C-alpha cells in the first residue's frame, strides 16, 4: 500500500544527513523518560548508588540496541524501545521474595528470559498477525491509540509537574515556559514555511534547552550531580554478574506481564502507523513481535527489565514531521553512548521533571488526537459508541483509581489494573467482538424477514 505523507516533512525511508539525523535522534532521547523506570526500581529494591547507576546504564544500552534492531532489522518502522512501568512492581516482588538484589535478581532475569523467548516463538510461528487481524480491526486500533495518549496525560501533569519535587509554583512556571516555547516554535514553522526545517523539526529540543536554562536561573538544575559523575564507566550488574535461575511462579507471573506489554506495544505500533500514514503488513506484525522478544532478551541478559515500543515517539513525529528511520537509529546510538558515558547520563537525569512534563503533556495530546483521527475516518455503526467510549472511561478510571484499592486486588489483577492501556485494549477487543457479532445476527435476521 502506498504511504501518504501529507503531514510529514521527511518520511521513514527518505534520505537525511548524518548531522541532522544525530541532532533529531538526540531530540527523541531528551523527550523520553527512559531513565525513570530503572530509578524507581532501584528505589523499590533499596539498591546502592553503584547498583542504581549500573541499572541505569544497562537500561540505556538495552533501549539503544532494541531501537536499532527493531527499526533497521525486524519491524523496519521508526520504532524506539524503552523500559515500561508495568513490570516494576512484579519485578521488585520477585527480587525481594527471592533474597533481595544479591540472589533475587537471578530469578527475575530467568523469568524475563523465558518470557522473551516465548514472544519470539509467537512471531516465528506466524500466529501474531492472525491474532491482530482477528482481534484488532481499525476501530479497536484507533481506540487503543486514543487511550494510549489519554492515559499518559495525567503522568505528564501529576508526576512531572504537580507532584514533582520542588516548589509547585516553580514547577508550573517551568512546565509552562517549556510548553509555550514548544508551541511558539511550531507556530513560527506554520507562519514562516522557510523556517519550518529549523523550528518544527527542532521544536522539542529548543523547548527543552529553554526550559533547562530557566531551571538553571531558578537554581533548579543540579550541576553538582553532573560534575561529580565520571566521564566513562563500563556497565555493571549484567546476567554475568547476577547469574540466571528459574522459578515456576516467577515465570508464570512474567508470562502474564509480557502479555500485557504486548498489548501496550501493539497500541504503540498502531500509533506509529497512524502518524506515518503506514498500513502495517502481516509480515511486519510477526517480525515486530520477534524483534520485541529479541529486545527483551537482550535487556534480560544485560540485567534490566523489558524494553518495549515507546508511544512517546509517535507524538514527537506528529509534532516535528520527521519520521526518518535514520533518526531513530541515531537515537539508538545515543542511548548506547549513554550506557557508557555516565556524565551525559547524569546531565539528562538532572533535567528537572517539570521541564520534561511541559513537553510530554503536548506529546500525549498529539498521540490521543491521532487516535481520534483514525476513528473519525471510519464508517460508523451503532456499536462504535460503546467500543470507543467504554475503554476511554476505563482508562480514566484506572488512572484515577486510589492505590489502596489496587493493593487490595489479587496480585495478578493488580498488573492489569496498573496498565490502563492494556485494560482498555482488552475491553475494546471484547466489546468489538461481542457487539459486532450481535449486529451481524440482527442484520441476518432482518434479511430473512
C-alpha positions as CSV (number, residue, x, y, z in Angstrom):
1,X,0.0,0.0,0.0
2,X,1.4,3.4,-1.0
3,X,2.1,5.6,2.0
4,X,0.7,9.2,2.2
5,X,3.0,11.7,3.8
6,X,0.8,14.9,3.7
7,X,1.8,15.9,7.2
8,X,5.4,14.7,7.1
9,X,8.5,16.7,6.1
10,X,10.6,13.6,5.9
11,X,9.2,10.1,5.5
12,X,10.6,6.9,7.1
13,X,12.8,6.0,4.0
14,X,13.7,9.5,2.9
15,X,17.4,10.5,3.0
16,X,18.6,12.8,5.8
17,X,22.2,14.0,6.6
18,X,24.1,12.3,9.4
19,X,24.5,15.5,11.5
20,X,20.8,16.3,11.2
21,X,19.8,12.7,12.0
22,X,22.1,12.8,15.0
23,X,20.5,16.0,16.4
24,X,17.0,14.9,15.8
25,X,17.8,11.5,17.3
26,X,19.0,13.3,20.5
27,X,15.7,15.2,20.5
28,X,13.8,11.8,20.8
29,X,16.2,10.8,23.6
30,X,15.6,14.0,25.5
31,X,11.8,13.8,25.2
32,X,11.7,10.2,26.5
33,X,11.7,9.4,30.3
34,X,13.8,6.2,29.8
35,X,15.8,6.9,33.0
36,X,12.7,7.0,35.2
37,X,11.7,3.2,35.4
38,X,15.2,2.0,36.4
39,X,15.4,4.8,39.0
40,X,12.1,3.8,40.5
41,X,13.0,0.1,40.5
42,X,16.3,0.9,42.2
43,X,14.5,2.8,44.9
44,X,12.0,-0.1,45.4
45,X,14.9,-2.5,45.9
46,X,17.0,-0.1,48.0
47,X,19.9,-0.5,45.7
48,X,23.3,1.0,46.4
49,X,24.4,4.0,44.4
50,X,26.7,1.8,42.3
51,X,23.9,-0.7,41.6
52,X,21.5,2.1,40.8
53,X,23.9,3.7,38.3
54,X,24.6,0.2,36.8
55,X,20.9,-0.5,36.3
56,X,20.5,2.9,34.6
57,X,23.4,2.2,32.3
58,X,22.3,-1.2,31.2
59,X,18.7,0.1,30.6
60,X,20.2,2.8,28.2
61,X,22.1,0.1,26.4
62,X,19.1,-2.2,26.1
63,X,17.0,0.7,24.8
64,X,19.6,1.6,22.2
65,X,20.2,-1.9,20.9
66,X,16.5,-2.6,20.9
67,X,15.7,0.6,19.0
68,X,18.3,-0.2,16.3
69,X,17.3,-3.8,15.7
70,X,13.6,-3.0,15.6
71,X,14.0,0.0,13.3
72,X,16.6,-1.5,11.0
73,X,16.1,-5.3,11.1
74,X,12.7,-6.5,12.4
75,X,9.8,-4.0,12.4
76,X,11.5,-1.8,9.8
77,X,9.5,1.2,11.0
78,X,10.6,4.2,13.1
79,X,10.2,2.5,16.5
80,X,12.0,3.3,19.7
81,X,12.4,0.9,22.6
82,X,12.4,1.8,26.3
83,X,11.6,0.3,29.7
84,X,7.9,0.0,30.6
85,X,6.5,1.0,34.0
86,X,4.2,-2.1,34.0
87,X,6.7,-4.8,35.2
88,X,8.2,-2.7,38.1
89,X,6.0,-3.9,40.9
90,X,6.2,-7.5,39.8
91,X,10.0,-7.3,39.3
92,X,10.5,-5.8,42.8
93,X,8.3,-8.5,44.2
94,X,10.2,-11.4,42.6
95,X,13.6,-10.0,43.6
96,X,12.6,-9.3,47.3
97,X,10.8,-12.7,47.6
98,X,14.0,-14.5,46.5
99,X,16.6,-13.0,48.8
100,X,16.9,-9.4,47.6
101,X,19.2,-8.0,45.0
102,X,22.1,-10.4,45.6
103,X,20.1,-13.6,44.9
104,X,16.7,-12.4,43.7
105,X,17.9,-10.7,40.5
106,X,18.9,-14.1,39.1
107,X,15.3,-15.3,39.5
108,X,14.0,-12.2,37.9
109,X,16.3,-12.4,34.9
110,X,15.4,-16.1,34.4
111,X,11.7,-15.3,34.2
112,X,12.4,-12.4,31.8
113,X,14.5,-14.7,29.5
114,X,11.7,-17.3,29.3
115,X,9.1,-14.7,28.5
116,X,11.2,-13.1,25.8
117,X,11.8,-16.5,24.1
118,X,8.0,-17.1,24.1
119,X,7.5,-13.7,22.3
120,X,10.0,-14.7,19.6
121,X,8.3,-18.1,19.2
122,X,4.9,-16.3,18.8
123,X,6.3,-14.3,15.9
124,X,8.2,-17.2,14.3
125,X,5.0,-19.3,14.3
126,X,3.3,-16.7,12.2
127,X,0.4,-16.6,14.6
128,X,0.7,-13.0,15.8
129,X,-0.6,-11.2,12.7
130,X,-3.6,-13.6,12.6
131,X,-4.4,-12.6,16.2
132,X,-4.1,-8.9,15.3
133,X,-6.2,-9.2,12.2
134,X,-8.9,-11.0,14.1
135,X,-9.0,-9.1,17.3
136,X,-7.8,-5.6,16.4
137,X,-9.6,-4.0,13.4
138,X,-9.3,-0.3,12.8
139,X,-12.0,0.8,15.3
140,X,-10.1,-1.1,18.0
141,X,-6.7,0.2,16.9
142,X,-7.9,3.8,16.9
143,X,-9.5,3.4,20.3
144,X,-6.2,2.0,21.7
145,X,-4.2,4.9,20.3
146,X,-6.6,7.3,21.8
147,X,-6.4,5.6,25.2
148,X,-2.5,5.5,25.0
149,X,-2.4,9.3,24.8
150,X,-5.2,9.8,27.3
151,X,-3.5,7.5,29.9
152,X,-0.2,9.4,29.6
153,X,-1.6,12.9,30.2
154,X,-2.1,12.5,34.0
155,X,1.5,11.2,34.3
156,X,2.8,14.3,32.4
157,X,0.9,16.6,34.7
158,X,1.0,14.9,38.1
159,X,4.3,13.0,38.2
160,X,6.2,15.6,36.3
161,X,4.6,18.9,37.4
162,X,2.1,18.9,40.3
163,X,3.6,16.1,42.4
164,X,7.3,16.6,41.3
165,X,9.9,17.6,43.8
166,X,10.3,21.3,44.4
167,X,8.0,24.3,44.7
168,X,4.8,23.6,42.9
169,X,4.6,27.2,41.6
170,X,8.0,27.0,40.2
171,X,7.1,23.6,38.7
172,X,4.1,25.1,36.9
173,X,6.2,28.1,35.6
174,X,8.9,25.8,34.3
175,X,6.4,23.5,32.6
176,X,4.5,26.5,31.2
177,X,7.6,28.1,29.8
178,X,8.8,24.9,28.2
179,X,5.3,24.1,26.7
180,X,5.0,27.7,25.5
181,X,8.4,27.6,23.8
182,X,7.3,24.4,22.0
183,X,4.1,25.9,20.8
184,X,5.8,29.1,19.7
185,X,8.4,27.1,17.7
186,X,5.6,25.2,16.0
187,X,3.7,28.4,15.3
188,X,6.7,30.0,13.7
189,X,7.1,27.0,11.5
190,X,3.5,27.3,10.4
191,X,3.6,31.0,9.6
192,X,7.1,31.1,8.2
193,X,7.4,27.9,6.0
194,X,11.0,28.7,5.1
195,X,11.9,28.3,8.8
196,X,10.0,25.0,9.2
197,X,13.1,22.9,8.9
198,X,14.5,24.6,12.0
199,X,11.6,25.4,14.2
200,X,9.3,22.4,13.5
201,X,11.9,19.7,13.4
202,X,13.8,21.1,16.3
203,X,10.8,22.3,18.4
204,X,11.2,19.8,21.2
205,X,15.0,20.2,21.7
206,X,14.6,24.1,21.6
207,X,11.9,23.8,24.2
208,X,14.0,21.6,26.5
209,X,17.0,23.8,26.1
210,X,15.0,26.9,27.1
211,X,13.4,25.1,30.0
212,X,16.8,23.9,31.2
213,X,18.2,27.5,31.0
214,X,15.3,28.8,33.0
215,X,15.7,26.0,35.5
216,X,19.4,26.9,35.9
217,X,18.4,30.5,36.6
218,X,16.0,29.3,39.2
219,X,18.6,27.1,40.8
220,X,16.7,24.0,39.9
221,X,19.3,22.3,37.8
222,X,21.7,20.2,39.8
223,X,25.1,20.8,38.1
224,X,26.9,19.1,41.1
225,X,25.5,15.7,40.1
226,X,26.8,16.3,36.6
227,X,30.2,17.5,37.8
228,X,30.7,14.6,40.2
229,X,29.8,11.9,37.7
230,X,32.6,10.0,35.9
231,X,33.0,10.6,32.2
232,X,33.2,6.9,31.3
233,X,32.4,3.6,33.0
234,X,31.6,0.1,32.0
235,X,28.1,-1.2,32.8
236,X,27.8,-3.3,35.9
237,X,25.1,-5.8,37.0
238,X,24.6,-7.9,33.9
239,X,23.4,-11.5,33.9
240,X,27.1,-12.5,34.1
241,X,27.2,-10.7,37.5
242,X,23.8,-11.9,38.9
243,X,23.5,-15.2,37.2
244,X,20.2,-16.8,36.0
245,X,17.9,-19.1,37.8
246,X,14.4,-20.3,37.0
247,X,11.3,-20.2,39.3
248,X,7.9,-21.5,38.0
249,X,6.0,-18.9,39.9
250,X,8.2,-16.1,38.7
251,X,8.0,-17.4,35.1
252,X,4.1,-17.6,35.3
253,X,4.0,-14.1,36.6
254,X,6.1,-12.7,33.8
255,X,4.3,-14.6,31.1
256,X,1.2,-12.5,32.2
257,X,3.3,-9.4,32.3
258,X,4.6,-10.0,28.8
259,X,1.0,-10.5,27.5
260,X,0.1,-7.1,28.9
261,X,3.3,-5.5,27.5
262,X,2.5,-7.0,24.1
263,X,-0.9,-5.3,24.2
264,X,0.7,-2.0,25.0
265,X,3.3,-2.4,22.3
266,X,0.5,-3.2,19.7
267,X,-1.1,0.2,20.6
268,X,2.3,1.9,20.1
269,X,2.7,0.3,16.7
270,X,-0.8,1.4,15.7
271,X,0.0,4.9,16.8
272,X,3.2,5.0,14.8
273,X,1.4,3.6,11.8
274,X,-1.2,6.4,12.2
275,X,1.3,9.3,12.3
276,X,3.4,7.9,9.4
277,X,0.3,7.0,7.4
278,X,1.5,3.5,7.0
279,X,-0.5,0.3,7.0
280,X,1.4,-2.3,9.0
281,X,1.7,-5.5,6.9
282,X,1.2,-9.1,8.2
283,X,4.9,-9.7,7.8
284,X,5.7,-6.6,9.9
285,X,3.5,-7.8,12.7
286,X,5.3,-11.1,13.0
287,X,8.8,-9.6,12.5
288,X,7.9,-6.9,15.1
289,X,7.0,-9.3,17.8
290,X,10.2,-11.3,17.1
291,X,12.1,-8.1,17.4
292,X,10.2,-7.3,20.7
293,X,11.3,-10.7,22.0
294,X,14.9,-10.2,21.0
295,X,14.9,-6.7,22.6
296,X,13.5,-8.1,25.8
297,X,16.0,-11.0,25.8
298,X,18.9,-8.6,25.3
299,X,17.5,-6.5,28.2
300,X,17.3,-9.5,30.5
301,X,20.9,-10.6,29.7
302,X,22.1,-7.1,30.3
303,X,20.3,-7.2,33.7
304,X,17.3,-4.9,33.3
305,X,13.5,-5.1,32.8
306,X,11.9,-5.5,29.4
307,X,12.3,-2.7,26.8
308,X,9.2,-2.3,24.6
309,X,7.9,0.1,22.0
310,X,7.5,3.7,23.3
311,X,4.4,5.6,22.3
312,X,6.0,9.0,23.1
313,X,7.9,8.9,19.8
314,X,4.7,8.8,17.7
315,X,3.8,12.2,19.3
316,X,7.2,13.6,18.5
317,X,6.9,12.6,14.9
318,X,3.4,14.2,14.8
319,X,4.9,17.5,16.1
320,X,8.2,17.6,14.1
321,X,7.0,15.9,10.9
322,X,10.2,13.9,10.8
323,X,9.7,10.1,10.5
324,X,13.1,9.0,9.2
325,X,14.3,5.6,10.4
326,X,17.8,7.1,10.3
327,X,16.8,9.5,13.1
328,X,15.6,6.5,15.2
329,X,18.8,4.6,14.6
330,X,20.7,7.7,15.7
331,X,18.5,7.8,18.9
332,X,19.6,4.2,19.4
333,X,23.2,5.1,19.1
334,X,22.7,8.0,21.6
335,X,21.2,5.5,24.1
336,X,24.2,3.2,23.7
337,X,26.6,6.1,24.2
338,X,24.6,7.0,27.4
339,X,25.2,3.4,28.6
340,X,29.0,4.2,28.7
341,X,29.3,7.9,29.2
342,X,27.9,8.4,32.6
343,X,28.4,12.2,32.7
344,X,25.9,12.5,29.8
345,X,23.5,10.2,31.6
346,X,23.9,12.4,34.7
347,X,23.1,15.5,32.7
348,X,19.9,14.0,31.3
349,X,18.7,12.7,34.7
350,X,19.4,16.2,36.2
351,X,16.9,17.9,33.8
352,X,14.0,18.9,36.2
353,X,10.8,16.9,35.8
354,X,8.6,19.9,35.1
355,X,10.7,20.7,32.0
356,X,10.1,17.2,30.7
357,X,6.5,17.5,31.7
358,X,5.8,20.6,29.7
359,X,6.9,18.9,26.5
360,X,5.5,15.5,27.5
361,X,1.9,16.8,28.0
362,X,1.7,18.2,24.5
363,X,3.2,15.0,23.0
364,X,0.5,13.0,24.8
365,X,-2.3,15.1,23.4
366,X,-1.0,14.6,19.8
367,X,-1.0,10.9,20.3
368,X,-4.6,11.0,21.6
369,X,-5.7,13.2,18.7
370,X,-4.1,10.8,16.1
371,X,-6.2,8.0,17.6
372,X,-9.3,10.1,17.2
373,X,-8.3,10.9,13.6
374,X,-8.2,7.1,12.8
375,X,-11.7,6.7,14.4
376,X,-13.1,9.7,12.6
377,X,-12.3,8.3,9.1
378,X,-14.2,5.1,9.8
379,X,-17.8,4.3,8.8
380,X,-19.8,4.4,12.0
381,X,-22.1,1.7,13.3
382,X,-24.4,1.6,16.3
383,X,-21.9,-0.3,18.5
384,X,-19.0,2.1,17.9
385,X,-20.0,4.5,20.6
386,X,-19.5,1.7,23.2
387,X,-16.4,0.2,21.6
388,X,-14.8,3.6,21.8
389,X,-16.4,5.1,24.9
390,X,-16.1,2.3,27.4
391,X,-12.4,1.8,27.0
392,X,-11.9,5.6,27.4
393,X,-14.0,5.5,30.6
394,X,-11.9,2.5,31.8
395,X,-8.7,4.3,31.0
396,X,-9.7,7.3,33.1
397,X,-11.0,5.1,35.9
398,X,-7.7,3.2,36.2
399,X,-5.7,6.4,36.1
400,X,-7.7,7.9,38.9
401,X,-8.3,4.7,41.0
402,X,-6.9,5.0,44.5
403,X,-3.7,3.0,45.1
404,X,-5.2,1.4,48.2
405,X,-8.0,-0.2,46.1
406,X,-5.4,-1.7,43.6
407,X,-3.4,-3.1,46.5
408,X,-6.5,-5.0,47.8
409,X,-6.9,-6.8,44.5
410,X,-5.4,-10.2,43.7
411,X,-1.8,-9.9,42.6
412,X,-2.5,-11.0,39.0
413,X,-5.3,-8.5,38.7
414,X,-3.0,-5.7,40.1
415,X,-0.8,-6.0,37.0
416,X,-3.8,-5.3,34.7
417,X,-5.2,-2.5,36.9
418,X,-1.7,-1.0,36.8
419,X,-1.8,-0.7,33.0
420,X,-4.7,1.4,31.8
421,X,-3.6,0.9,28.2
422,X,-3.8,-2.9,28.4
423,X,-7.1,-2.9,30.3
424,X,-8.6,-0.5,27.7
425,X,-7.3,-2.6,24.8
426,X,-8.8,-5.8,26.3
427,X,-12.1,-4.0,26.8
428,X,-12.1,-2.7,23.2
429,X,-11.3,-6.1,21.8
430,X,-14.1,-7.9,23.8
431,X,-16.7,-5.2,23.1
432,X,-15.9,-5.2,19.4
433,X,-16.2,-9.0,19.2
434,X,-19.4,-9.2,21.2
435,X,-21.3,-6.2,19.8
436,X,-20.2,-6.7,16.2
437,X,-21.3,-10.3,16.3
438,X,-24.7,-9.3,17.7
439,X,-25.1,-6.7,15.0
440,X,-24.4,-9.2,12.3
441,X,-27.0,-11.6,13.8
442,X,-29.6,-8.8,13.8
443,X,-28.7,-8.0,10.1
444,X,-29.1,-11.6,9.1
445,X,-32.5,-11.9,10.9
446,X,-33.7,-8.7,9.2
447,X,-32.7,-10.1,5.8
448,X,-34.6,-13.3,6.4
449,X,-37.7,-11.4,7.3
